[in-house]
């Protein structure tokens, strides 16, 4: 048995809204809401945390036992000195699922978490029942290089030197329509994102076309009309996997879980309910 699971205090935390558990050699902090329902693990993006997905989780908790882990180098989870590529993050997720003894979980992820979810579904496919990819980082090699060389890590270094109050004021100006709760979650997530987490931006990313070919459970791709994943990319993915379900949410950008959590939750819930009811068959070979 995992050492953390044998600890009664850790077990109580797991049953009572979250906690921290040892998985894949690191401490993974997670939140949990929803109770005795089908388990749904939702993965956040870079500079995020599980807390940033709480409004989305609240839109889903009536039907699912929602688990929101902090990725390594983020939030309350460990920040080891290395291991920040997508397959490392996917191994953390697979180990978390095992440590929490989740049976046939559903999986969703936003941005970095979306790519991570795709890798989990490919490399740990026997454990996953369905996957929802929320504007994942399915971008071209040229775009990957541009992001890597854009100085986002340096910008982060500068921003975490600011006071929380200054960061909040800046965030309110940048996103005046965003809720105060979400702004605070995002600012706190930035302040708890360690610099080494930006290693995830080192090219190349996993080849998303190959990943999609290898996922053999139902897949939802959902994005905003101003998101990272364009309709053209979505249509290309549907040519790779004709069973993929694609939903476009209007008047939304990459921050879809932050700005439209209820609308996103409705789309994700409808897909996952149908998937758990057997409404989407396994993919055909060939």
NORSULPE-V338247 format. One record per pair of residues at least 24 apart in sequence whose C-alpha atoms are under 10 Angstrom apart, sorted by sequence separation. I is the first residue (numbers start at 1). J is the second residue. D is the distance in whole Angstrom. If there is no record, write none. Layout:
<<I | J | D> <I | J | D>>
This chain:
<<33 | 57 | 8> <34 | 58 | 8> <37 | 61 | 9> <39 | 63 | 9> <40 | 64 | 6> <41 | 65 | 8> <42 | 66 | 7> <43 | 67 | 9> <44 | 68 | 8> <47 | 71 | 10> <49 | 73 | 10> <50 | 74 | 9> <51 | 75 | 9> <69 | 93 | 8> <89 | 113 | 9> <92 | 116 | 10> <93 | 117 | 8> <103 | 127 | 7> <104 | 128 | 5> <105 | 129 | 6> <106 | 130 | 5> <107 | 131 | 5> <108 | 132 | 4> <109 | 133 | 5> <110 | 134 | 5> <111 | 135 | 5> <112 | 136 | 6> <113 | 137 | 8> <114 | 138 | 9> <164 | 188 | 8> <167 | 191 | 9> <209 | 233 | 10> <213 | 237 | 9> <219 | 243 | 8> <220 | 244 | 6> <221 | 245 | 6> <222 | 246 | 6> <223 | 247 | 7> <224 | 248 | 6> <225 | 249 | 6> <226 | 250 | 8> <227 | 251 | 10> <229 | 253 | 10> <32 | 57 | 9> <33 | 58 | 8> <37 | 62 | 9> <38 | 63 | 7> <39 | 64 | 6> <40 | 65 | 6> <41 | 66 | 6> <42 | 67 | 6> <43 | 68 | 6> <44 | 69 | 8> <45 | 70 | 10> <46 | 71 | 9> <49 | 74 | 6> <50 | 75 | 8> <90 | 115 | 9> <91 | 116 | 9> <102 | 127 | 9> <103 | 128 | 9> <104 | 129 | 6> <105 | 130 | 8> <106 | 131 | 6> <107 | 132 | 6> <108 | 133 | 6> <109 | 134 | 6> <110 | 135 | 6> <111 | 136 | 4> <112 | 137 | 6> <212 | 237 | 7> <216 | 241 | 10> <218 | 243 | 7> <219 | 244 | 5> <220 | 245 | 5> <221 | 246 | 5> <222 | 247 | 5> <223 | 248 | 5> <224 | 249 | 5> <225 | 250 | 5> <226 | 251 | 7> <227 | 252 | 7> <228 | 253 | 8> <229 | 254 | 9> <31 | 57 | 10> <34 | 60 | 8> <35 | 61 | 8> <37 | 63 | 6> <38 | 64 | 5> <39 | 65 | 5> <40 | 66 | 5> <41 | 67 | 5> <42 | 68 | 5> <43 | 69 | 7> <44 | 70 | 7> <45 | 71 | 9> <47 | 73 | 9> <48 | 74 | 7> <49 | 75 | 5> <50 | 76 | 9> <86 | 112 | 8> <89 | 115 | 10> <90 | 116 | 5> <94 | 120 | 7> <102 | 128 | 10> <103 | 129 | 9> <104 | 130 | 9> <105 | 131 | 9> <106 | 132 | 8> <107 | 133 | 9> <108 | 134 | 7> <109 | 135 | 8> <110 | 136 | 6> <111 | 137 | 5> <112 | 138 | 9> <164 | 190 | 10> <212 | 238 | 9> <215 | 241 | 9> <217 | 243 | 10> <218 | 244 | 7> <219 | 245 | 6> <220 | 246 | 6> <221 | 247 | 6> <222 | 248 | 6> <223 | 249 | 6> <224 | 250 | 6> <225 | 251 | 6> <226 | 252 | 6> <227 | 253 | 4> <228 | 254 | 6> <245 | 271 | 9> <33 | 60 | 9> <34 | 61 | 4> <35 | 62 | 9> <36 | 63 | 9> <37 | 64 | 5> <38 | 65 | 6> <39 | 66 | 6> <40 | 67 | 6> <41 | 68 | 6> <42 | 69 | 7> <43 | 70 | 8> <44 | 71 | 8> <46 | 73 | 10> <47 | 74 | 7> <48 | 75 | 8> <49 | 76 | 9> <69 | 96 | 9> <86 | 113 | 9> <89 | 116 | 6> <90 | 117 | 7> <93 | 120 | 7> <94 | 121 | 9> <109 | 136 | 7> <110 | 137 | 8> <111 | 138 | 8> <160 | 187 | 9> <164 | 191 | 8> <209 | 236 | 9> <213 | 240 | 6> <214 | 241 | 10> <217 | 244 | 10> <218 | 245 | 8> <219 | 246 | 9> <220 | 247 | 8> <221 | 248 | 9> <222 | 249 | 7> <223 | 250 | 9> <224 | 251 | 7> <225 | 252 | 6> <226 | 253 | 4> <227 | 254 | 4> <228 | 255 | 10> <33 | 61 | 6> <34 | 62 | 6> <35 | 63 | 9> <36 | 64 | 8> <37 | 65 | 5> <38 | 66 | 8> <39 | 67 | 7> <40 | 68 | 9> <41 | 69 | 8> <42 | 70 | 10> <43 | 71 | 8> <46 | 74 | 8> <47 | 75 | 9> <49 | 77 | 10> <87 | 115 | 10> <88 | 116 | 9> <89 | 117 | 9> <90 | 118 | 9> <91 | 119 | 9> <92 | 120 | 9> <159 | 187 | 10> <160 | 188 | 10> <163 | 191 | 9> <209 | 237 | 7> <212 | 240 | 7> <213 | 241 | 7> <224 | 252 | 4> <225 | 253 | 6> <226 | 254 | 7> <227 | 255 | 8> <32 | 61 | 9> <33 | 62 | 9> <34 | 63 | 7> <35 | 64 | 7> <36 | 65 | 6> <37 | 66 | 9> <45 | 74 | 10> <86 | 115 | 7> <87 | 116 | 7> <90 | 119 | 6> <91 | 120 | 7> <94 | 123 | 9> <98 | 127 | 9> <162 | 191 | 9> <208 | 237 | 9> <212 | 241 | 7> <223 | 252 | 8> <224 | 253 | 5> <225 | 254 | 9> <226 | 255 | 10> <227 | 256 | 8> <34 | 64 | 6> <35 | 65 | 5> <36 | 66 | 10> <44 | 74 | 10> <67 | 97 | 10> <86 | 116 | 6> <89 | 119 | 9> <90 | 120 | 5> <94 | 124 | 7> <97 | 127 | 8> <160 | 190 | 7> <161 | 191 | 9> <210 | 240 | 9> <223 | 253 | 8> <224 | 254 | 7> <226 | 256 | 10> <33 | 64 | 8> <34 | 65 | 4> <35 | 66 | 8> <85 | 116 | 9> <86 | 117 | 9> <88 | 119 | 10> <89 | 120 | 9> <90 | 121 | 9> <93 | 124 | 10> <94 | 125 | 10> <97 | 128 | 10> <159 | 190 | 8> <160 | 191 | 6> <209 | 240 | 7> <223 | 254 | 7> <224 | 255 | 8> <225 | 256 | 10> <33 | 65 | 6> <34 | 66 | 6> <86 | 118 | 10> <87 | 119 | 7> <90 | 122 | 10> <91 | 123 | 9> <159 | 191 | 8> <160 | 192 | 9> <209 | 241 | 9> <212 | 244 | 9> <223 | 255 | 10> <224 | 256 | 6> <32 | 65 | 7> <33 | 66 | 5> <34 | 67 | 9> <67 | 100 | 10> <86 | 119 | 7> <87 | 120 | 8> <90 | 123 | 8> <91 | 124 | 9> <94 | 127 | 8> <160 | 193 | 9> <223 | 256 | 7> <32 | 66 | 6> <33 | 67 | 7> <86 | 120 | 9> <90 | 124 | 9> <94 | 128 | 9> <156 | 190 | 8> <157 | 191 | 10> <160 | 194 | 10> <222 | 256 | 9> <223 | 257 | 10> <31 | 66 | 8> <32 | 67 | 5> <33 | 68 | 9> <156 | 191 | 9> <160 | 195 | 10> <245 | 280 | 10> <31 | 67 | 6> <32 | 68 | 6> <87 | 123 | 9> <157 | 193 | 10> <224 | 260 | 10> <244 | 280 | 10> <30 | 67 | 7> <31 | 68 | 5> <32 | 69 | 9> <156 | 193 | 9> <157 | 194 | 9> <243 | 280 | 8> <30 | 68 | 5> <31 | 69 | 6> <156 | 194 | 9> <157 | 195 | 7> <243 | 281 | 9> <29 | 68 | 9> <30 | 69 | 4> <31 | 70 | 8> <66 | 105 | 10> <156 | 195 | 8> <243 | 282 | 9> <244 | 283 | 10> <29 | 69 | 6> <30 | 70 | 6> <65 | 105 | 9> <66 | 106 | 9> <67 | 107 | 10> <68 | 108 | 10> <224 | 264 | 10> <243 | 283 | 7> <28 | 69 | 7> <29 | 70 | 6> <30 | 71 | 9> <65 | 106 | 10> <66 | 107 | 10> <68 | 109 | 10> <71 | 112 | 10> <153 | 194 | 10> <154 | 195 | 9> <223 | 264 | 9> <242 | 283 | 9> <243 | 284 | 9> <28 | 70 | 6> <29 | 71 | 8> <64 | 106 | 9> <71 | 113 | 9> <153 | 195 | 7> <156 | 198 | 9> <222 | 264 | 8> <241 | 283 | 9> <27 | 70 | 10> <28 | 71 | 7> <29 | 72 | 9> <153 | 196 | 9> <241 | 284 | 10> <27 | 71 | 10> <28 | 72 | 7> <153 | 197 | 9> <154 | 198 | 10> <27 | 72 | 8> <28 | 73 | 10> <29 | 74 | 9> <30 | 75 | 9> <153 | 198 | 6> <222 | 267 | 8> <26 | 72 | 8> <28 | 74 | 10> <29 | 75 | 8> <30 | 76 | 8> <43 | 89 | 10> <152 | 198 | 8> <153 | 199 | 9> <222 | 268 | 8> <28 | 75 | 9> <29 | 76 | 5> <30 | 77 | 8> <220 | 267 | 9> <221 | 268 | 9> <28 | 76 | 7> <29 | 77 | 5> <153 | 201 | 9> <220 | 268 | 8> <17 | 66 | 10> <18 | 67 | 8> <20 | 69 | 9> <27 | 76 | 8> <28 | 77 | 5> <29 | 78 | 8> <152 | 201 | 10> <17 | 67 | 9> <18 | 68 | 9> <19 | 69 | 9> <20 | 70 | 10> <27 | 77 | 6> <28 | 78 | 6> <43 | 93 | 9> <148 | 198 | 9> <18 | 69 | 9> <26 | 77 | 8> <27 | 78 | 5> <28 | 79 | 10> <42 | 93 | 10> <148 | 199 | 9> <220 | 271 | 7> <26 | 78 | 6> <27 | 79 | 9> <41 | 93 | 9> <148 | 200 | 9> <149 | 201 | 9> <219 | 271 | 9> <220 | 272 | 9> <14 | 67 | 10> <25 | 78 | 9> <26 | 79 | 8> <27 | 80 | 10> <148 | 201 | 6> <149 | 202 | 9> <218 | 271 | 9> <219 | 272 | 9> <26 | 80 | 8> <147 | 201 | 7> <148 | 202 | 6> <218 | 272 | 9> <22 | 77 | 10> <25 | 80 | 9> <41 | 96 | 10> <146 | 201 | 10> <147 | 202 | 9> <148 | 203 | 7> <220 | 275 | 10> <20 | 76 | 8> <21 | 77 | 9> <22 | 78 | 10> <41 | 97 | 8> <53 | 109 | 10> <145 | 201 | 8> <147 | 203 | 9> <148 | 204 | 10> <218 | 274 | 10> <219 | 275 | 9> <19 | 76 | 9> <20 | 77 | 8> <53 | 110 | 9> <144 | 201 | 7> <145 | 202 | 8> <146 | 203 | 10> <218 | 275 | 7> <20 | 78 | 10> <39 | 97 | 10> <144 | 202 | 8> <145 | 203 | 6> <217 | 275 | 9> <218 | 276 | 10> <144 | 203 | 6> <145 | 204 | 8> <143 | 203 | 10> <144 | 204 | 7> <218 | 278 | 10> <41 | 102 | 9> <142 | 203 | 9> <144 | 205 | 8> <218 | 279 | 9> <219 | 280 | 9> <40 | 102 | 9> <48 | 110 | 10> <141 | 203 | 7> <142 | 204 | 10> <218 | 280 | 6> <39 | 102 | 7> <48 | 111 | 10> <141 | 204 | 7> <217 | 280 | 8> <218 | 281 | 7> <24 | 88 | 9> <28 | 92 | 8> <38 | 102 | 9> <39 | 103 | 7> <40 | 104 | 9> <41 | 105 | 7> <42 | 106 | 9> <43 | 107 | 8> <44 | 108 | 9> <45 | 109 | 8> <46 | 110 | 9> <48 | 112 | 10> <140 | 204 | 9> <141 | 205 | 8> <217 | 281 | 8> <218 | 282 | 7> <219 | 283 | 10> <24 | 89 | 10> <27 | 92 | 10> <28 | 93 | 9> <38 | 103 | 8> <39 | 104 | 8> <40 | 105 | 6> <41 | 106 | 6> <42 | 107 | 6> <43 | 108 | 6> <44 | 109 | 6> <45 | 110 | 6> <46 | 111 | 7> <47 | 112 | 10> <48 | 113 | 10> <140 | 205 | 9> <216 | 281 | 10> <217 | 282 | 5> <218 | 283 | 7> <26 | 92 | 8> <30 | 96 | 10> <38 | 104 | 8> <39 | 105 | 5> <40 | 106 | 5> <41 | 107 | 5> <42 | 108 | 5> <43 | 109 | 4> <44 | 110 | 5> <45 | 111 | 5> <46 | 112 | 6> <139 | 205 | 9> <141 | 207 | 9> <216 | 282 | 6> <217 | 283 | 6> <24 | 91 | 7> <25 | 92 | 9> <28 | 95 | 10> <29 | 96 | 10> <38 | 105 | 7> <39 | 106 | 6> <40 | 107 | 6> <41 | 108 | 6> <42 | 109 | 5> <43 | 110 | 6> <44 | 111 | 7> <45 | 112 | 4> <46 | 113 | 8> <138 | 205 | 8> <140 | 207 | 9> <215 | 282 | 10> <216 | 283 | 5> <23 | 91 | 9> <24 | 92 | 6> <28 | 96 | 8> <38 | 106 | 8> <39 | 107 | 9> <40 | 108 | 7> <41 | 109 | 8> <42 | 110 | 8> <43 | 111 | 9> <44 | 112 | 7> <45 | 113 | 5> <137 | 205 | 9> <138 | 206 | 9> <139 | 207 | 9> <140 | 208 | 9> <215 | 283 | 8> <216 | 284 | 8> <23 | 92 | 7> <24 | 93 | 9> <26 | 95 | 10> <27 | 96 | 10> <43 | 112 | 8> <44 | 113 | 5> <45 | 114 | 8> <137 | 206 | 10> <138 | 207 | 8> <139 | 208 | 8> <214 | 283 | 10> <216 | 285 | 9> <22 | 92 | 10> <23 | 93 | 8> <24 | 94 | 8> <25 | 95 | 9> <43 | 113 | 5> <44 | 114 | 8> <45 | 115 | 9> <138 | 208 | 6> <213 | 283 | 10> <23 | 94 | 9> <24 | 95 | 6> <42 | 113 | 8> <43 | 114 | 7> <45 | 116 | 9> <137 | 208 | 9> <138 | 209 | 9> <214 | 285 | 10> <23 | 95 | 5> <24 | 96 | 8> <42 | 114 | 9> <43 | 115 | 10> <44 | 116 | 9> <136 | 208 | 10> <186 | 258 | 9> <22 | 95 | 9> <23 | 96 | 5> <43 | 116 | 8> <185 | 258 | 10> <213 | 286 | 10> <22 | 96 | 8> <23 | 97 | 9> <24 | 98 | 10> <43 | 117 | 7> <21 | 96 | 8> <23 | 98 | 8> <24 | 99 | 9> <42 | 117 | 9> <182 | 257 | 10> <183 | 258 | 9> <23 | 99 | 6> <41 | 117 | 9> <182 | 258 | 6> <22 | 99 | 8> <23 | 100 | 9> <178 | 255 | 10> <181 | 258 | 10> <182 | 259 | 8> <21 | 99 | 8> <22 | 100 | 10> <21 | 100 | 8> <179 | 258 | 8> <178 | 258 | 7> <179 | 259 | 8> <178 | 259 | 6> <177 | 259 | 8> <178 | 260 | 9> <131 | 215 | 9> <175 | 259 | 9> <15 | 100 | 10> <130 | 215 | 9> <131 | 216 | 10> <136 | 221 | 8> <14 | 100 | 8> <130 | 216 | 9> <131 | 217 | 7> <132 | 218 | 9> <133 | 219 | 7> <134 | 220 | 8> <135 | 221 | 7> <136 | 222 | 9> <119 | 206 | 8> <128 | 215 | 10> <129 | 216 | 9> <130 | 217 | 5> <131 | 218 | 6> <132 | 219 | 6> <133 | 220 | 6> <134 | 221 | 6> <135 | 222 | 6> <136 | 223 | 8> <40 | 128 | 10> <112 | 200 | 8> <118 | 206 | 10> <119 | 207 | 10> <122 | 210 | 9> <123 | 211 | 9> <128 | 216 | 10> <129 | 217 | 6> <130 | 218 | 5> <131 | 219 | 5> <132 | 220 | 5> <133 | 221 | 5> <134 | 222 | 5> <135 | 223 | 5> <11 | 100 | 9> <40 | 129 | 10> <42 | 131 | 10> <45 | 134 | 10> <112 | 201 | 9> <119 | 208 | 9> <122 | 211 | 6> <125 | 214 | 9> <128 | 217 | 8> <129 | 218 | 8> <130 | 219 | 6> <131 | 220 | 6> <132 | 221 | 6> <133 | 222 | 6> <134 | 223 | 6> <135 | 224 | 7> <139 | 228 | 8> <40 | 130 | 10> <41 | 131 | 10> <42 | 132 | 9> <43 | 133 | 10> <44 | 134 | 10> <115 | 205 | 9> <116 | 206 | 9> <118 | 208 | 8> <121 | 211 | 9> <122 | 212 | 8> <125 | 215 | 7> <126 | 216 | 9> <128 | 218 | 10> <129 | 219 | 10> <130 | 220 | 8> <131 | 221 | 9> <132 | 222 | 8> <133 | 223 | 8> <134 | 224 | 9> <138 | 228 | 8> <139 | 229 | 7> <40 | 131 | 10> <42 | 133 | 10> <43 | 134 | 10> <45 | 136 | 9> <115 | 206 | 8> <120 | 211 | 10> <121 | 212 | 9> <122 | 213 | 9> <123 | 214 | 9> <124 | 215 | 10> <125 | 216 | 7> <126 | 217 | 9> <136 | 227 | 9> <137 | 228 | 7> <138 | 229 | 7> <139 | 230 | 10> <42 | 134 | 10> <45 | 137 | 9> <115 | 207 | 10> <119 | 211 | 7> <122 | 214 | 6> <123 | 215 | 9> <125 | 217 | 8> <135 | 227 | 6> <136 | 228 | 7> <137 | 229 | 8> <138 | 230 | 10> <115 | 208 | 8> <118 | 211 | 7> <119 | 212 | 9> <121 | 214 | 8> <122 | 215 | 5> <134 | 227 | 10> <135 | 228 | 6> <136 | 229 | 7> <5 | 99 | 7> <118 | 212 | 7> <121 | 215 | 6> <122 | 216 | 8> <134 | 228 | 10> <135 | 229 | 6> <139 | 233 | 9> <4 | 99 | 8> <5 | 100 | 8> <119 | 214 | 9> <120 | 215 | 9> <121 | 216 | 8> <122 | 217 | 9> <134 | 229 | 9> <135 | 230 | 9> <138 | 233 | 8> <2 | 98 | 9> <3 | 99 | 9> <4 | 100 | 10> <5 | 101 | 9> <115 | 211 | 9> <118 | 214 | 9> <119 | 215 | 9> <121 | 217 | 8> <138 | 234 | 10> <2 | 99 | 6> <118 | 215 | 8> <1 | 99 | 8> <2 | 100 | 9> <121 | 219 | 10> <118 | 219 | 9> <114 | 221 | 9> <47 | 156 | 9> <89 | 200 | 9> <108 | 219 | 10> <84 | 196 | 7> <85 | 197 | 9> <88 | 200 | 10> <107 | 219 | 10> <108 | 220 | 9> <110 | 222 | 10> <111 | 223 | 10> <75 | 188 | 8> <76 | 189 | 9> <83 | 196 | 9> <84 | 197 | 6> <85 | 198 | 9> <86 | 199 | 10> <87 | 200 | 10> <108 | 221 | 10> <110 | 223 | 10> <132 | 245 | 9> <133 | 246 | 10> <134 | 247 | 10> <135 | 248 | 10> <75 | 189 | 6> <79 | 193 | 9> <80 | 194 | 10> <82 | 196 | 8> <83 | 197 | 9> <84 | 198 | 8> <85 | 199 | 7> <86 | 200 | 7> <132 | 246 | 10> <74 | 189 | 7> <75 | 190 | 8> <77 | 192 | 9> <79 | 194 | 7> <81 | 196 | 7> <82 | 197 | 9> <84 | 199 | 6> <85 | 200 | 5> <86 | 201 | 9> <74 | 190 | 8> <75 | 191 | 8> <76 | 192 | 8> <77 | 193 | 10> <78 | 194 | 10> <79 | 195 | 9> <80 | 196 | 9> <81 | 197 | 10> <83 | 199 | 9> <84 | 200 | 5> <85 | 201 | 8> <111 | 227 | 10> <74 | 191 | 9> <75 | 192 | 5> <76 | 193 | 9> <79 | 196 | 8> <80 | 197 | 10> <82 | 199 | 9> <83 | 200 | 9> <84 | 201 | 9> <85 | 202 | 8> <111 | 228 | 8> <74 | 192 | 6> <75 | 193 | 6> <79 | 197 | 8> <84 | 202 | 9> <85 | 203 | 10> <87 | 205 | 10> <111 | 229 | 10> <135 | 253 | 9> <136 | 254 | 9> <70 | 189 | 10> <73 | 192 | 8> <74 | 193 | 5> <75 | 194 | 9> <85 | 204 | 10> <86 | 205 | 8> <87 | 206 | 9> <135 | 254 | 7> <73 | 193 | 6> <74 | 194 | 6> <85 | 205 | 8> <86 | 206 | 8> <134 | 254 | 9> <135 | 255 | 9> <72 | 193 | 9> <73 | 194 | 5> <74 | 195 | 10> <85 | 206 | 9> <134 | 255 | 10> <135 | 256 | 8> <71 | 193 | 10> <72 | 194 | 9> <73 | 195 | 8> <74 | 196 | 10> <134 | 256 | 8> <135 | 257 | 10> <70 | 193 | 10> <73 | 196 | 7> <74 | 197 | 7> <134 | 257 | 8> <72 | 196 | 10> <73 | 197 | 5> <72 | 197 | 7> <73 | 198 | 9> <55 | 181 | 9> <71 | 197 | 9> <54 | 181 | 10> <55 | 182 | 8> <54 | 182 | 9> <52 | 181 | 9> <53 | 182 | 9> <52 | 182 | 7> <134 | 264 | 9> <51 | 182 | 9> <52 | 183 | 9> <54 | 185 | 9> <52 | 184 | 9> <53 | 185 | 9> <51 | 184 | 10> <52 | 185 | 5> <53 | 186 | 10> <51 | 185 | 6> <52 | 186 | 6> <134 | 268 | 9> <50 | 185 | 9> <51 | 186 | 8> <52 | 187 | 10> <132 | 267 | 10> <133 | 268 | 9> <49 | 185 | 8> <52 | 188 | 9> <132 | 268 | 7> <48 | 185 | 8> <49 | 186 | 8> <51 | 188 | 9> <52 | 189 | 8> <131 | 268 | 10> <132 | 269 | 10> <48 | 186 | 6> <51 | 189 | 8> <47 | 186 | 8> <48 | 187 | 9> <49 | 188 | 9> <50 | 189 | 9> <132 | 271 | 8> <47 | 187 | 9> <48 | 188 | 9> <49 | 189 | 6> <131 | 271 | 9> <132 | 272 | 8> <47 | 188 | 9> <48 | 189 | 5> <49 | 190 | 9> <130 | 271 | 9> <131 | 272 | 8> <47 | 189 | 6> <48 | 190 | 7> <130 | 272 | 7> <46 | 189 | 9> <47 | 190 | 5> <48 | 191 | 10> <49 | 192 | 9> <111 | 254 | 8> <129 | 272 | 9> <46 | 190 | 9> <47 | 191 | 9> <48 | 192 | 9> <49 | 193 | 9> <110 | 254 | 9> <111 | 255 | 9> <131 | 275 | 9> <47 | 192 | 8> <48 | 193 | 8> <110 | 255 | 9> <111 | 256 | 10> <130 | 275 | 7> <47 | 193 | 6> <110 | 256 | 9> <129 | 275 | 8> <130 | 276 | 8> <46 | 193 | 8> <47 | 194 | 9> <110 | 257 | 8> <129 | 276 | 8> <47 | 195 | 10> <47 | 197 | 8> <130 | 280 | 9> <46 | 197 | 8> <47 | 198 | 9> <46 | 198 | 8> <130 | 282 | 10> <129 | 282 | 10> <46 | 200 | 8> <46 | 201 | 9> <108 | 268 | 9> <108 | 272 | 10> <107 | 272 | 9> <106 | 272 | 8> <106 | 275 | 9> <106 | 276 | 9> <105 | 276 | 10> <104 | 276 | 10> <56 | 256 | 10> <57 | 257 | 10> <56 | 257 | 6> <60 | 261 | 10> <55 | 257 | 8> <56 | 258 | 8> <59 | 261 | 7> <60 | 262 | 9> <54 | 257 | 9> <55 | 258 | 8> <56 | 259 | 10> <58 | 261 | 9> <59 | 262 | 6> <53 | 257 | 7> <54 | 258 | 9> <55 | 259 | 9> <56 | 260 | 8> <57 | 261 | 8> <58 | 262 | 8> <59 | 263 | 9> <60 | 264 | 10> <61 | 265 | 10> <52 | 257 | 8> <53 | 258 | 7> <55 | 260 | 9> <56 | 261 | 5> <57 | 262 | 9> <59 | 264 | 8> <60 | 265 | 6> <64 | 269 | 9> <52 | 258 | 7> <55 | 261 | 6> <56 | 262 | 6> <59 | 265 | 5> <60 | 266 | 8> <63 | 269 | 8> <54 | 261 | 9> <55 | 262 | 8> <56 | 263 | 9> <58 | 265 | 9> <59 | 266 | 7> <62 | 269 | 10> <53 | 261 | 8> <56 | 264 | 7> <57 | 265 | 8> <60 | 268 | 8> <61 | 269 | 10> <64 | 272 | 9> <56 | 265 | 6> <59 | 268 | 10> <60 | 269 | 6> <63 | 272 | 10> <64 | 273 | 9> <45 | 255 | 10> <55 | 265 | 9> <56 | 266 | 9> <59 | 269 | 8> <60 | 270 | 10> <63 | 273 | 8> <56 | 268 | 10> <44 | 257 | 9> <40 | 272 | 9> <38 | 272 | 10> <38 | 273 | 9> <38 | 276 | 8>>
